[in-house]
Amino acid sequence: MREQSPQAANYALIRSLGVVKHKNRQEFLDLMIGGMIKSRSVQFGEIAHCIEKPIKLESIERLIQDFFLKTDFDYRSLMAYFLCFVHHDKLKLSIDRTEWDFGKTQVNILCIIVSIGKMGVPLYFEMLDNKSGNSNYNDRIALFKEVIQVVGKERIEFVMMDREFIGQNWLSWLKTNKIDFCVRVPKSHKISLLGGETLRAEAVLKEHGSTYLTDVIVDSVVVNCSISIDKNGDLLYLIGTLEPKQLRSVYKKRWTIEVFFQALKGRGFNMELSRLRCLKKYRKLFAIACMAYTLCWAAGIEDAKTDPVKPKNHGYPQFSVFRRGLNLFRKYFKNKIFDPILRIFERALIRLIKIPKIIG
């Protein structure tokens, strides 16, 4: 293993899992991931400048265009790729959407990540072709069925969601499948006690700084409930299947998916600057950006084990673990310093042994 470069190790992982088919496509995917990290861009011209091949720049750009036109991803295998970098047995999942427009093209992505610490690892995503509207319960259920095919229900610890992810059909499906959840609810949704009394959330909170309820009915689903005031002075109305006093601490972890989206956008690879107009190609581009992000995140985590991040005077670290890993990868490409980057692939290839059992 020590004889390999990190890029050779990443290629071995891509090839073993069959993320894309055919050796040449697998090699080129590995090169594009490196080019994206070097350039911090998803624009084909910028990536092409950072791919080292003994051919003209115009030829590399045509190869990139050809890749997006003809290459299909196996998105279940891609899930397995991401799982190779996840060191937790139980998965705390967060689901959310991110969206932006490029001219008349509306990009609307529904995504599930694994929350780890203050950031997260992508797991699965779909493009929604609904004019930037909210996801519906069929979208969410389809997404989770794909995840369950790879990770199994028993490995999901719980799911965290914001106010978009409500509704009887969706929450009932989670309960039926014994998937624990925590979701924020708009304050307009009333609480029905099992005795028949119906209350507004503000009324429940009037005399207390926080209120915890068990076995109440919200959106026609029996749930537990936590009602309090958040740091902005707004009502924090949470429901779920977890213990009522757990809900607030669990919900705080949901922010990791927002940090992930920020890393793919302005703080990382500038996804919003892509000029693609085809949603099928956009999904492939998002996949490659997620792979680049995951490698950087994992390298940052690994480096922090031996060189802990020191907080600045304001109490926060100078860089996130993602940015730290991004800097490490760019140093590797410049100076060919393998550690700690090679260690993330050593661990990933060990975890790879368990992946066929999960998929099978």
ABEGO torsion letter per residue (X at the ends): XAABBAAAAAAAAAAAAGABBEAAAAAAAAAAAAAAAAAGBABAAAAAAABBBBBBAAAAAAAAAAAAAABBBBAAAAAAAAAAABABABBBBBBBBBBBBBEABBBBBBBBBBBBEABBBBABBBBBBAGGBBBBAAAAAAAAAAAAAAAEAAABABBBBBAABBEAAAAAAAAAAGBBBBBBBBAABBBBBAAGBBBBAAAAAAABABBBBBGBBBGGBBBBBBBBBBAAGBBBBBBEABBAAAAAAAAAAAAAAAAAAAAABAABAGAAABABABAAAAAAAAAAAAAAAAAAAAAAAAAAAABBBBBBAAGBBABBAAAAAAAAAAAAAAAGBAOAAAAAAAAAAAAAAAAAAAAX
